[in-house]
Amino acid sequence: MKWTSVIVEDLQVAADYLAKCCEKSGLLEVKGHFTNVQEALNYLNKNSVDVLFLDVEMPGATGFDLLDQLAYYPKIILTTSKQEYAYNAFEYNVTDFLKKPFTYQRFQEALNKLTSPAGDSNISSTASDHIFIKCEGKLVRLNNDDILFIESMGDYVKFVTPDKKYITHNTIKNLEEKVNRQCFIKVHRSYIININKIDDIRENDLYIKGNEIPVSKAHKSDVLKRLNII
Amino acid sequence: MVQPNSSKKFTFNEQIDSSYLHSLYENDFQYIEEIFGTTLSHFDPDFEALQQAWQQGDVVALKKAVHKIKPTFGFVGLTHVQQQCKEFEDICQKAGTTDDISQLYQQIVTTLAASRELIAAEYTKLKDYNSNHL
């Protein structure tokens, strides 16, 4: 299965060349090309991708501004013509830094970093639209959109969907690293919720389909930041 | 660094670093034609943005414009022009106003205009070559 990717690049010839490299690799599917940060954010806030090819200097906001606003972190490969951004690249924990124009061999080296053991850990988990859980002796697929919230039960967790509850051996702490952070947020040491399923919030509780879920003081500001409050 | 023409199949203008182009695209001349075509079709708006920034006396916008157009020249093998753009970008970074860099601006604009003509000429040659050899 190919990794999904998006190219954020204002120079058309550079975007075309990058798309060609992706195609040639056979490893990456380019889901879109955006020439500015706002267009890219609009897409990325609705769609998860595995890899983000990101230019730094673009009209308006910079690539780093995009990273500051992104609700989750795909693997990031910076593409820029300015070597000076290498330090910022390190600060943002990007996978690689490609100076334009780059050869296909150099591009392959960047892809190799994506597949290194350290680089592989959150692909297909944090950026995916579903997860598989071990439940009742089988692997069950749960789409992110079907999960209302996840509740801790000691050494087990309960995945709650509108129709069914699934109990599996796991912990909230572990799942926090594995679920798609675009959809899910930890609101309490015992709860991860689907941010898109909140019906309302009152004081220190939120409600999802009639379920009352506590929001701890430590997590409340993070939760409020993620809501589209007007 | 500009290399002498080294392609066995197509002779690039001597200002184009053909070894560098080969390192990017090997001998895929159809794709090189595509690259030159894409470069040309987006060149004028980027060049105009640079000239407009100058006319408005906006040194920050001028720096951004030259930053954007700079890698274009790498993609078509005009590595020395890319380097000139980098130097001009660095100068813009330090300049307080456009008045400080008037002479250098005239030089870079002349270089960019000449480069556009060169890219256009090479694009035509590549089209002819590809239509005759592919």
Interface residues (C-beta under 8 A of the other chain):
Chain A: D10 L11 Q12 V13 A14 D16 Y17 K20 E57 P59 S81 K82 K100 P101 T103 Y104
Chain B: S23 L24 Y31 E34 I35 T38 T39 S41 H42 K64 H67 K68 K70 P71 T72 G74 F75 Q82 K86
